[in-house]
């Protein structure tokens, strides 16, 4: 049976023995134990790691393949006062990675330059032109940040130029294999023994910085000269959450402390960015995902990533405020561009896509803006629940971006079509590609065939995963405190979701500019709770009324209003009782 939003519900059924073991070994409550097991945390040691968030238990960076070679080369460059350049991707993870390295080197008193490609002109990743420009500045060592793992040809060109190249990246290795760089830092590369594989770009440069700091100390640098890396964890949290990296293991611990740093940051750029985003109190994952991240991403999407990096590096609050206001303007421009690109995508779907039979969506248009096709692809996945690839056409080339659903590995799907591309890269849920316009139709046909081969109609029904069933009376401030022991929440560690059965609807009201949101109350025995349902008018209108009995799925939250705190259920889904 499907919900009123046409979704399938799956109630977790964790092993009682596993839950009991975590309760005993990690000294956690039955609820926290159940939530941990639902998130595949199976040992007391791992559970303590998540709940305690102890920074002293991080992995040794020298366990990462290539780290010793990279650090030795950087130590030589420091000693001989060579010119270093960091080359970064233009998304939030890329500029956060570059900012992390530059802040670290600057605080060490070591100059380091940066190069960010213009998305509209140079596209993604290393290029021969960029390497020539870097070479002309006198640089002898290039460190990539959040890119480079597919730059096989460019690594060879750098070697011919006499540029040493250290690649730090977290994306999947392509079928061409590893670039022949001086060192490659990427836990996904073959034979890398690093225990945690899900660091994003800023996580890998953090590990590199940690290893450099350790080596400088061993080389005789006084501890007072060595910056405390904790002060850069605000950048770690920013890049990790914006890149939707799994918030497990090291990512969870470092992001937990990074959000604390971001809340009290003294970096003028982040202070100004929080101000334009309207963030005054504690910063959480949502603050980055919906406030800070989109504003920084807007710069890269519209070919102005340098302004985002300059903001993160700013040392003057007045200058930072001007830059942040500029980003706010760019973000509004991005919203307009995204709106028109989305309208074009919806029009093409109505004309070209057979939603009854097509299990993937591939769209191409000269009216698409290449800077926003990724985010619009995400919107198409949310609306139509199937993998989507959008390709912006310009000057004979198509630059595309895709997003996917849990049942389809997008990177592997594109690998099957790699003969059509000039280049591509990414991971299971998101990827980018470049191809000649003349090959778009062939790619469409091949990718649609893969969709029919690997996706069933049942795979295209959205799923709602529920942690456990509780009574409305169980929703208390104490419950919220227990839930928050697992924060911060994000990818792979989602906000806990609960269900309550046979509750009675009261006081249904439609809210918002277009009356798309629904506010109501639910009653179960003597427990009465407030509920908000965003963008769910279609599930209620002409289907539900006051007094109806329903089953609900929700997140339990605290709503703050005018200094008062009230319990509120944020509705995830609703169904008629089975």
NUPARO-137560 format. One line per field, with one value per residue (C-alpha): residue number from 1; residue in one letter; x, y, z. Coordinates in nm, 2 decimals. Example, Ala and Ser with C-alpha at 12.3 -4.5 7.8 and 13.67 -1.06 7.14 Angstrom:
<recs>
nr <- (1; 2)
rest <- (A; S)
x <- (1.23; 1.37)
y <- (-0.45; -0.11)
z <- (0.78; 0.71)
</recs>
This chain:
<recs>
nr <- (1; 2; 3; 4; 5; 6; 7; 8; 9; 10; 11; 12; 13; 14; 15; 16; 17; 18; 19; 20; 21; 22; 23; 24; 25; 26; 27; 28; 29; 30; 31; 32; 33; 34; 35; 36; 37; 38; 39; 40; 41; 42; 43; 44; 45; 46; 47; 48; 49; 50; 51; 52; 53; 54; 55; 56; 57; 58; 59; 60; 61; 62; 63; 64; 65; 66; 67; 68; 69; 70; 71; 72; 73; 74; 75; 76; 77; 78; 79; 80; 81; 82; 83; 84; 85; 86; 87; 88; 89; 90; 91; 92; 93; 94; 95; 96; 97; 98; 99; 100; 101; 102; 103; 104; 105; 106; 107; 108; 109; 110; 111; 112; 113; 114; 115; 116; 117; 118; 119; 120; 121; 122; 123; 124; 125; 126; 127; 128; 129; 130; 131; 132; 133; 134; 135; 136; 137; 138; 139; 140; 141; 142; 143; 144; 145; 146; 147; 148; 149; 150; 151; 152; 153; 154; 155; 156; 157; 158; 159; 160; 161; 162; 163; 164; 165; 166; 167; 168; 169; 170; 171; 172; 173; 174; 175; 176; 177; 178; 179; 180; 181; 182; 183; 184; 185; 186; 187; 188; 189; 190; 191; 192; 193; 194; 195; 196; 197; 198; 199; 200; 201; 202; 203; 204; 205; 206; 207; 208; 209; 210; 211; 212; 213; 214; 215; 216; 217; 218; 219; 220; 221; 222; 223; 224; 225; 226; 227; 228; 229; 230; 231; 232; 233; 234; 235; 236; 237; 238; 239; 240; 241; 242; 243; 244; 245; 246; 247; 248; 249; 250; 251; 252; 253; 254; 255; 256; 257; 258; 259; 260; 261; 262; 263; 264; 265; 266; 267; 268; 269; 270; 271; 272; 273; 274; 275; 276; 277; 278; 279; 280; 281; 282; 283; 284; 285; 286; 287; 288; 289; 290; 291; 292; 293; 294; 295; 296; 297; 298; 299; 300; 301; 302; 303; 304; 305; 306; 307; 308; 309; 310; 311; 312; 313; 314; 315; 316; 317; 318; 319; 320; 321; 322; 323; 324; 325; 326; 327; 328; 329; 330; 331; 332; 333; 334; 335; 336; 337; 338; 339; 340; 341; 342; 343; 344; 345; 346; 347; 348; 349; 350; 351; 352; 353; 354; 355; 356; 357; 358; 359; 360; 361; 362; 363; 364; 365; 366; 367; 368; 369; 370; 371; 372; 373; 374; 375; 376; 377; 378; 379; 380; 381; 382; 383; 384; 385; 386; 387; 388; 389; 390; 391; 392; 393; 394; 395; 396; 397; 398; 399; 400; 401; 402; 403; 404; 405; 406; 407; 408; 409; 410; 411; 412; 413; 414; 415; 416; 417; 418; 419; 420; 421; 422; 423; 424; 425; 426; 427; 428; 429; 430; 431; 432; 433; 434; 435; 436; 437; 438; 439; 440; 441; 442; 443; 444; 445; 446; 447; 448; 449; 450; 451; 452; 453; 454; 455; 456; 457; 458; 459; 460; 461; 462; 463; 464; 465; 466; 467; 468; 469; 470; 471; 472; 473; 474; 475; 476; 477; 478; 479; 480; 481; 482; 483; 484; 485; 486; 487; 488; 489; 490; 491; 492; 493; 494; 495; 496; 497; 498; 499; 500; 501; 502; 503; 504; 505; 506; 507; 508; 509; 510; 511; 512; 513; 514; 515; 516; 517; 518; 519; 520; 521; 522; 523; 524; 525; 526; 527; 528; 529; 530; 531; 532; 533; 534; 535; 536; 537; 538; 539; 540; 541; 542; 543; 544; 545; 546; 547; 548; 549; 550; 551; 552; 553; 554; 555; 556; 557; 558; 559; 560; 561; 562; 563; 564; 565; 566; 567; 568; 569; 570; 571; 572; 573; 574; 575; 576; 577; 578)
rest <- (X; X; X; X; X; X; X; X; X; X; X; X; X; X; X; X; X; X; X; X; X; X; X; X; X; X; X; X; X; X; X; X; X; X; X; X; X; X; X; X; X; X; X; X; X; X; X; X; X; X; X; X; X; X; X; X; X; X; X; X; X; X; X; X; X; X; X; X; X; X; X; X; X; X; X; X; X; X; X; X; X; X; X; X; X; X; X; X; X; X; X; X; X; X; X; X; X; X; X; X; X; X; X; X; X; X; X; X; X; X; X; X; X; X; X; X; X; X; X; X; X; X; X; X; X; X; X; X; X; X; X; X; X; X; X; X; X; X; X; X; X; X; X; X; X; X; X; X; X; X; X; X; X; X; X; X; X; X; X; X; X; X; X; X; X; X; X; X; X; X; X; X; X; X; X; X; X; X; X; X; X; X; X; X; X; X; X; X; X; X; X; X; X; X; X; X; X; X; X; X; X; X; X; X; X; X; X; X; X; X; X; X; X; X; X; X; X; X; X; X; X; X; X; X; X; X; X; X; X; X; X; X; X; X; X; X; X; X; X; X; X; X; X; X; X; X; X; X; X; X; X; X; X; X; X; X; X; X; X; X; X; X; X; X; X; X; X; X; X; X; X; X; X; X; X; X; X; X; X; X; X; X; X; X; X; X; X; X; X; X; X; X; X; X; X; X; X; X; X; X; X; X; X; X; X; X; X; X; X; X; X; X; X; X; X; X; X; X; X; X; X; X; X; X; X; X; X; X; X; X; X; X; X; X; X; X; X; X; X; X; X; X; X; X; X; X; X; X; X; X; X; X; X; X; X; X; X; X; X; X; X; X; X; X; X; X; X; X; X; X; X; X; X; X; X; X; X; X; X; X; X; X; X; X; X; X; X; X; X; X; X; X; X; X; X; X; X; X; X; X; X; X; X; X; X; X; X; X; X; X; X; X; X; X; X; X; X; X; X; X; X; X; X; X; X; X; X; X; X; X; X; X; X; X; X; X; X; X; X; X; X; X; X; X; X; X; X; X; X; X; X; X; X; X; X; X; X; X; X; X; X; X; X; X; X; X; X; X; X; X; X; X; X; X; X; X; X; X; X; X; X; X; X; X; X; X; X; X; X; X; X; X; X; X; X; X; X; X; X; X; X; X; X; X; X; X; X; X; X; X; X; X; X; X; X; X; X; X; X; X; X; X; X; X; X; X; X; X; X; X; X; X; X; X; X; X; X; X; X; X; X; X; X; X; X; X; X; X; X; X; X; X; X; X; X; X; X; X; X; X; X; X; X; X; X; X; X; X; X; X; X; X; X; X; X; X; X; X)
x <- (0.00; 0.12; 0.09; -0.12; 0.21; 0.25; 0.55; 0.64; 0.72; 0.99; 1.00; 1.35; 1.37; 1.71; 1.83; 1.74; 2.08; 2.27; 2.08; 2.14; 2.51; 2.54; 2.35; 2.60; 2.92; 2.85; 2.63; 2.35; 1.98; 1.76; 1.65; 2.00; 2.11; 1.83; 1.91; 2.28; 2.20; 1.97; 2.27; 2.49; 2.69; 2.74; 3.02; 3.04; 3.37; 3.21; 2.90; 3.12; 3.31; 2.99; 2.83; 3.15; 3.30; 3.65; 3.91; 4.19; 4.08; 4.14; 4.33; 4.70; 4.72; 5.03; 4.82; 4.69; 4.87; 5.10; 5.10; 5.47; 5.58; 5.35; 5.47; 5.84; 5.80; 5.62; 5.88; 6.15; 5.95; 5.92; 6.29; 6.39; 6.13; 5.97; 5.65; 5.35; 5.01; 4.68; 4.45; 4.09; 3.74; 3.49; 3.22; 3.19; 3.41; 3.67; 3.69; 3.67; 3.96; 4.17; 4.08; 4.18; 4.53; 4.59; 4.49; 4.72; 5.02; 4.96; 4.95; 5.28; 5.42; 5.46; 5.32; 5.09; 4.91; 4.58; 4.41; 4.04; 3.92; 3.63; 3.34; 3.20; 3.53; 3.77; 3.52; 3.60; 3.95; 4.31; 4.38; 4.69; 4.61; 4.58; 4.91; 5.08; 4.95; 5.07; 5.41; 5.44; 5.40; 5.72; 5.54; 5.73; 5.47; 5.10; 4.86; 4.51; 4.21; 3.90; 3.99; 4.26; 4.19; 4.08; 4.35; 4.57; 4.66; 4.71; 4.94; 5.16; 5.17; 5.26; 5.55; 5.68; 5.66; 5.87; 5.58; 5.55; 5.19; 5.03; 4.67; 4.42; 4.08; 3.79; 3.62; 3.62; 3.92; 3.83; 3.88; 4.20; 4.36; 4.55; 4.73; 5.10; 5.15; 5.42; 5.17; 4.80; 4.60; 4.26; 4.13; 3.94; 4.26; 4.37; 4.57; 4.51; 4.50; 4.34; 4.06; 3.80; 3.71; 3.45; 3.65; 3.56; 3.81; 3.84; 3.89; 4.18; 4.36; 4.29; 4.48; 4.76; 4.78; 4.79; 5.08; 5.27; 5.23; 5.36; 5.66; 5.74; 5.74; 5.97; 6.19; 6.24; 5.98; 5.87; 5.51; 5.42; 5.49; 5.25; 4.88; 4.61; 4.42; 4.10; 4.06; 4.00; 3.74; 3.47; 3.59; 3.59; 3.22; 3.13; 3.28; 3.18; 2.81; 2.78; 2.93; 2.67; 2.95; 2.85; 2.84; 2.98; 3.32; 3.58; 3.34; 3.09; 3.34; 3.52; 3.19; 3.05; 3.35; 3.35; 2.99; 3.10; 3.39; 3.16; 2.91; 3.19; 3.42; 3.64; 3.71; 3.57; 3.45; 3.24; 3.11; 2.99; 2.85; 2.65; 2.52; 2.38; 2.23; 2.05; 2.22; 2.26; 2.27; 2.41; 2.51; 2.38; 2.38; 2.07; 2.23; 2.50; 2.28; 2.02; 2.21; 2.58; 2.64; 2.41; 2.56; 2.91; 2.80; 2.63; 2.96; 3.11; 2.79; 2.80; 3.17; 3.27; 3.42; 3.71; 3.48; 3.38; 3.74; 3.84; 3.55; 3.67; 4.03; 3.93; 4.10; 3.90; 3.54; 3.44; 3.59; 3.43; 3.09; 3.12; 3.21; 2.93; 2.68; 2.81; 2.76; 2.40; 2.34; 2.50; 2.28; 1.97; 2.09; 2.15; 1.80; 1.66; 1.88; 1.78; 1.41; 1.42; 1.64; 1.39; 1.10; 1.28; 1.35; 0.99; 0.87; 1.12; 1.00; 0.64; 0.74; 1.02; 1.00; 0.76; 0.73; 0.54; 0.83; 1.15; 1.33; 1.59; 1.56; 1.82; 1.76; 1.97; 1.91; 2.08; 1.86; 2.01; 2.27; 2.56; 2.62; 2.28; 2.21; 2.32; 2.09; 1.80; 1.88; 1.83; 1.49; 1.39; 1.50; 1.30; 0.99; 1.00; 1.21; 1.44; 1.80; 1.83; 2.10; 2.07; 2.31; 2.37; 2.47; 2.70; 2.95; 2.92; 2.97; 2.74; 2.83; 2.61; 2.54; 2.34; 2.18; 2.05; 1.84; 1.96; 1.88; 2.10; 2.48; 2.51; 2.89; 2.88; 2.60; 2.81; 3.11; 2.90; 2.86; 3.21; 3.28; 3.05; 3.22; 3.53; 3.54; 3.33; 3.36; 3.17; 3.02; 2.71; 2.46; 2.62; 2.84; 2.94; 3.02; 3.13; 3.05; 3.02; 2.67; 2.66; 2.69; 2.41; 2.13; 2.34; 2.42; 2.05; 1.95; 2.23; 2.15; 1.78; 1.86; 2.07; 1.78; 1.54; 1.81; 1.89; 1.58; 1.24; 0.91; 0.92; 1.26; 1.09; 0.86; 1.00; 1.08; 1.04; 1.27; 1.14; 1.35; 1.08; 0.72; 0.64; 0.33; 0.26; 0.31; 0.67; 0.75; 0.91; 1.20; 1.39; 1.34; 1.48; 1.79; 1.84; 1.81; 2.07; 2.33; 2.37; 2.40; 2.51; 2.28; 2.33; 2.40; 2.41; 2.32; 1.98; 1.76; 1.57; 1.22; 0.93; 0.58; 0.27; -0.04; -0.41; -0.38; -0.68; -0.65; -0.75; -0.76; -0.63; -0.52; -0.34; -0.06; 0.20; 0.20; 0.04; -0.13; 0.09; 0.18; -0.04; -0.06; -0.27; -0.28; -0.28; -0.45; -0.37; -0.54; -0.45; -0.15; -0.20; 0.09; 0.14; 0.24; 0.37; 0.36; 0.56; 0.44; 0.18; -0.15; -0.21; -0.21; -0.47; -0.70; -1.02; -0.88; -0.86; -1.06; -1.07; -1.16; -1.00; -0.78; -0.44; -0.09; 0.19; 0.57; 0.76; 1.07; 1.04; 1.17; 1.17; 1.01; 1.14; 0.92; 0.96; 1.18; 0.94; 1.02; 0.75; 0.75; 0.66; 0.63; 0.77; 0.56; 0.75; 0.45; 0.09; -0.13; -0.47; -0.46; -0.40)
y <- (0.00; 0.35; 0.66; 0.96; 1.10; 0.77; 0.65; 0.32; 0.30; 0.08; 0.04; -0.06; -0.38; -0.38; -0.69; -0.67; -0.84; -0.57; -0.29; -0.45; -0.49; -0.12; -0.02; -0.21; -0.13; 0.23; 0.32; 0.46; 0.46; 0.20; 0.47; 0.58; 0.22; 0.15; 0.46; 0.37; 0.01; 0.15; 0.35; 0.04; 0.14; -0.21; -0.19; -0.02; 0.14; 0.30; 0.41; 0.59; 0.75; 0.90; 0.99; 1.13; 1.30; 1.28; 1.44; 1.25; 0.93; 1.05; 0.83; 0.89; 1.09; 0.90; 0.59; 0.75; 0.62; 0.89; 1.10; 1.06; 1.15; 1.45; 1.58; 1.53; 1.73; 2.01; 2.02; 2.06; 2.34; 2.51; 2.48; 2.60; 2.88; 2.76; 2.91; 2.68; 2.70; 2.54; 2.45; 2.40; 2.30; 2.59; 2.43; 2.48; 2.18; 2.31; 2.67; 2.54; 2.31; 2.58; 2.82; 2.56; 2.51; 2.88; 2.98; 2.70; 2.80; 3.17; 3.11; 2.92; 3.23; 3.05; 3.21; 3.01; 3.11; 2.98; 2.91; 2.85; 2.78; 2.98; 2.73; 2.91; 2.94; 2.66; 2.40; 2.16; 2.04; 2.09; 2.21; 2.27; 2.65; 2.66; 2.47; 2.72; 3.01; 2.86; 2.78; 3.15; 3.27; 3.08; 2.80; 2.47; 2.27; 2.25; 2.10; 2.02; 2.05; 1.85; 1.77; 1.60; 1.23; 1.21; 1.44; 1.17; 1.38; 1.70; 1.52; 1.41; 1.77; 1.90; 1.66; 1.77; 2.13; 2.05; 2.12; 1.87; 1.78; 1.66; 1.55; 1.56; 1.44; 1.22; 1.14; 0.80; 0.69; 0.67; 0.37; 0.54; 0.48; 0.71; 1.02; 0.99; 1.27; 1.30; 1.19; 1.11; 1.15; 0.98; 0.70; 0.55; 0.47; 0.11; -0.02; 0.28; 0.15; 0.46; 0.33; 0.59; 0.63; 0.90; 1.22; 1.49; 1.73; 1.95; 1.64; 1.53; 1.87; 1.87; 1.53; 1.67; 1.98; 1.76; 1.56; 1.87; 2.01; 1.69; 1.69; 2.05; 1.98; 1.68; 1.90; 2.13; 2.40; 2.54; 2.45; 2.81; 2.86; 2.58; 2.67; 2.47; 2.30; 2.31; 2.68; 2.56; 2.31; 2.57; 2.53; 2.15; 2.15; 2.40; 2.18; 1.85; 1.93; 2.13; 1.83; 1.59; 1.37; 1.08; 1.21; 0.90; 0.81; 1.09; 1.31; 1.30; 1.39; 1.66; 1.82; 1.82; 2.03; 2.22; 2.34; 2.46; 2.66; 2.80; 2.92; 3.13; 3.18; 3.48; 3.46; 3.79; 3.61; 3.36; 3.62; 3.83; 3.52; 3.42; 3.78; 3.79; 3.44; 3.56; 3.32; 3.45; 3.16; 2.81; 2.69; 2.34; 2.12; 2.29; 2.63; 2.52; 2.32; 2.60; 2.92; 2.93; 2.66; 2.79; 3.14; 3.01; 2.77; 3.04; 3.21; 2.89; 2.81; 3.15; 3.15; 3.38; 3.13; 3.36; 3.59; 3.30; 3.20; 3.57; 3.59; 3.28; 3.43; 3.78; 3.93; 4.25; 4.26; 4.56; 4.40; 4.07; 4.24; 4.38; 4.04; 3.87; 4.13; 4.06; 3.69; 3.76; 3.94; 3.65; 3.40; 3.59; 3.58; 3.21; 3.16; 3.33; 3.13; 2.81; 2.90; 2.94; 2.63; 2.43; 2.56; 2.45; 2.11; 2.06; 2.16; 1.92; 1.64; 1.70; 1.68; 1.42; 1.19; 0.89; 0.87; 0.54; 0.37; 0.58; 0.49; 0.77; 1.13; 1.27; 1.63; 1.86; 2.22; 2.54; 2.72; 2.53; 2.72; 2.49; 2.64; 2.52; 2.19; 1.99; 2.15; 2.14; 1.77; 1.73; 1.89; 1.66; 1.36; 1.49; 1.54; 1.23; 1.00; 0.86; 0.93; 1.26; 1.40; 1.76; 1.88; 2.24; 2.29; 2.57; 2.60; 2.24; 2.09; 1.95; 2.00; 1.79; 1.71; 1.42; 1.31; 0.97; 0.76; 0.50; 0.21; 0.33; 0.40; 0.70; 0.68; 0.31; 0.39; 0.67; 0.44; 0.21; 0.51; 0.64; 0.60; 0.90; 1.14; 1.36; 1.34; 1.25; 1.19; 1.18; 0.91; 0.70; 0.99; 1.28; 1.31; 1.55; 1.49; 1.66; 1.54; 1.66; 1.77; 1.51; 1.23; 1.34; 1.14; 0.82; 0.88; 0.93; 0.61; 0.41; 0.56; 0.49; 0.13; 0.10; 0.24; -0.02; -0.29; -0.20; -0.03; -0.19; 0.00; -0.07; 0.10; 0.42; 0.44; 0.67; 0.52; 0.65; 0.49; 0.49; 0.44; 0.33; 0.35; 0.56; 0.70; 1.07; 1.09; 0.98; 1.30; 1.51; 1.74; 1.45; 1.26; 1.55; 1.55; 1.18; 1.23; 1.51; 1.28; 1.16; 1.51; 1.65; 1.49; 1.46; 1.20; 0.84; 0.98; 1.13; 1.30; 1.03; 0.96; 0.82; 0.69; 0.71; 0.51; 0.59; 0.95; 1.19; 1.51; 1.84; 2.20; 2.16; 2.49; 2.58; 2.83; 3.01; 3.25; 2.99; 2.80; 2.49; 2.42; 2.25; 2.31; 2.09; 1.90; 1.53; 1.36; 1.02; 0.94; 1.24; 1.35; 1.64; 1.76; 2.04; 1.94; 2.13; 1.97; 2.16; 2.15; 1.88; 2.04; 1.78; 1.50; 1.68; 1.87; 1.68; 1.37; 1.45; 1.65; 1.72; 1.40; 1.16; 0.89; 0.85; 0.71; 0.97; 0.97; 1.27; 1.43; 1.54; 1.90; 2.20; 2.51; 2.84; 3.15; 3.48; 3.31; 3.03; 2.66; 2.42; 2.06; 2.03; 1.73; 1.80; 1.57; 1.34; 1.15; 1.06; 0.75; 0.61; 0.33; -0.01)
z <- (0.00; -0.09; 0.12; 0.01; -0.14; -0.33; -0.14; 0.02; 0.40; 0.54; 0.92; 1.05; 1.24; 1.41; 1.59; 1.97; 2.04; 1.85; 2.03; 2.37; 2.29; 2.21; 2.52; 2.73; 2.55; 2.48; 2.77; 2.56; 2.59; 2.41; 2.16; 2.08; 2.04; 1.80; 1.60; 1.58; 1.46; 1.20; 1.07; 1.06; 1.37; 1.51; 1.77; 2.11; 2.00; 1.69; 1.88; 2.14; 1.86; 1.72; 2.05; 2.22; 1.92; 2.06; 1.83; 1.99; 1.81; 1.45; 1.21; 1.13; 0.81; 0.71; 0.66; 0.34; 0.03; -0.11; 0.20; 0.29; -0.07; -0.07; 0.26; 0.18; -0.14; 0.04; 0.31; 0.04; -0.12; 0.22; 0.29; -0.05; -0.06; -0.38; -0.52; -0.44; -0.61; -0.50; -0.79; -0.68; -0.80; -0.80; -0.58; -0.20; -0.12; -0.37; -0.24; 0.12; 0.05; -0.11; 0.18; 0.43; 0.27; 0.22; 0.57; 0.70; 0.49; 0.56; 0.93; 0.90; 0.72; 0.39; 0.07; -0.15; -0.46; -0.59; -0.93; -0.98; -1.33; -1.47; -1.51; -1.81; -2.00; -1.88; -1.75; -1.48; -1.36; -1.47; -1.82; -2.03; -2.03; -1.65; -1.61; -1.85; -1.65; -1.32; -1.48; -1.59; -1.23; -1.14; -0.94; -0.93; -0.72; -0.78; -0.52; -0.64; -0.41; -0.47; -0.83; -1.05; -1.01; -1.38; -1.51; -1.67; -1.98; -1.78; -1.52; -1.81; -1.94; -1.60; -1.59; -1.93; -1.81; -1.50; -1.26; -0.97; -0.91; -0.59; -0.64; -0.35; -0.45; -0.33; -0.66; -0.82; -1.02; -1.39; -1.62; -1.75; -1.41; -1.19; -1.32; -1.31; -1.05; -0.80; -0.53; -0.53; -0.21; -0.25; -0.02; -0.33; -0.52; -0.53; -0.23; -0.01; 0.34; 0.50; 0.73; 0.64; 0.27; 0.27; 0.33; 0.08; -0.07; 0.24; 0.45; 0.25; 0.26; 0.63; 0.65; 0.44; 0.66; 0.97; 0.83; 0.73; 1.08; 1.24; 1.00; 1.07; 1.44; 1.40; 1.19; 1.48; 1.43; 1.77; 1.86; 1.90; 1.52; 1.43; 1.40; 1.58; 1.30; 1.50; 1.40; 1.04; 1.11; 1.03; 0.67; 0.71; 0.81; 0.54; 0.26; 0.40; 0.45; 0.13; -0.07; 0.10; 0.22; 0.46; 0.82; 0.97; 1.12; 1.10; 0.90; 1.19; 1.46; 1.26; 1.14; 1.50; 1.61; 1.29; 1.34; 1.69; 1.53; 1.26; 1.53; 1.70; 1.40; 1.39; 1.01; 0.87; 0.55; 0.74; 0.97; 0.67; 0.49; 0.80; 0.82; 0.47; 0.52; 0.83; 1.06; 1.42; 1.65; 1.65; 1.30; 1.21; 0.89; 0.76; 0.80; 0.56; 0.33; 0.28; 0.38; 0.34; 0.08; -0.19; -0.17; -0.22; -0.48; -0.68; -0.75; -0.90; -1.09; -1.27; -1.33; -1.04; -0.79; -0.71; -0.52; -0.30; -0.22; -0.17; 0.08; 0.28; 0.28; 0.37; 0.67; 0.68; 0.79; 0.57; 0.26; 0.35; 0.39; 0.04; -0.10; 0.09; -0.04; -0.39; -0.34; -0.23; -0.56; -0.75; -0.56; -0.66; -1.02; -0.98; -0.85; -1.16; -1.40; -1.22; -1.24; -1.62; -1.67; -1.46; -1.66; -1.98; -1.83; -1.73; -2.08; -2.24; -2.01; -2.12; -2.49; -2.50; -2.20; -2.17; -1.79; -1.82; -1.99; -1.95; -1.63; -1.67; -1.78; -2.03; -2.15; -2.37; -2.46; -2.57; -2.32; -2.03; -1.82; -1.76; -1.41; -1.28; -1.47; -1.16; -0.92; -1.17; -1.23; -0.85; -0.87; -1.15; -0.94; -0.65; -0.86; -1.09; -0.88; -1.14; -1.25; -1.44; -1.67; -1.80; -2.08; -2.16; -2.53; -2.64; -2.92; -3.04; -2.69; -2.43; -2.06; -1.84; -1.49; -1.34; -1.02; -0.91; -0.67; -0.43; -0.66; -0.95; -0.94; -1.17; -1.20; -1.31; -1.55; -1.71; -1.73; -1.95; -2.18; -2.15; -2.53; -2.59; -2.36; -2.38; -2.01; -1.71; -1.34; -1.01; -0.78; -0.73; -0.68; -0.88; -1.18; -1.46; -1.83; -2.15; -2.50; -2.86; -2.96; -3.23; -2.98; -2.75; -2.92; -2.91; -2.54; -2.47; -2.64; -2.46; -2.12; -2.15; -2.24; -1.92; -1.72; -1.86; -1.79; -1.43; -1.29; -1.24; -1.21; -0.84; -0.81; -0.92; -0.62; -0.36; -0.02; 0.33; 0.58; 0.94; 1.25; 1.49; 1.59; 1.90; 2.07; 2.05; 2.42; 2.37; 2.19; 2.46; 2.51; 2.66; 2.34; 2.14; 2.37; 2.30; 1.93; 1.94; 2.08; 1.72; 1.56; 1.33; 1.08; 0.71; 0.44; 0.58; 0.93; 0.86; 1.11; 1.29; 1.15; 1.36; 1.29; 1.50; 1.40; 1.43; 1.52; 1.47; 1.26; 1.42; 1.30; 0.94; 0.79; 0.46; 0.49; 0.28; -0.01; -0.24; 0.05; -0.03; 0.34; 0.59; 0.97; 1.19; 1.52; 1.59; 1.88; 2.02; 2.36; 2.57; 2.37; 2.13; 1.91; 1.66; 1.30; 1.00; 0.65; 0.39; 0.03; 0.11; 0.02; -0.26; 0.00; 0.21; -0.03; -0.10; 0.07; 0.45; 0.69; 1.07; 1.26; 1.01; 1.15; 0.98; 1.02; 1.01; 0.96; 1.10; 1.25; 1.61; 1.64; 1.87; 1.72; 1.86; 1.82; 2.01; 2.27; 2.33; 2.26; 2.15; 2.04; 1.67; 1.43; 1.08; 0.86; 0.62; 0.49; 0.57; 0.50; 0.57; 0.83; 0.67)
</recs>
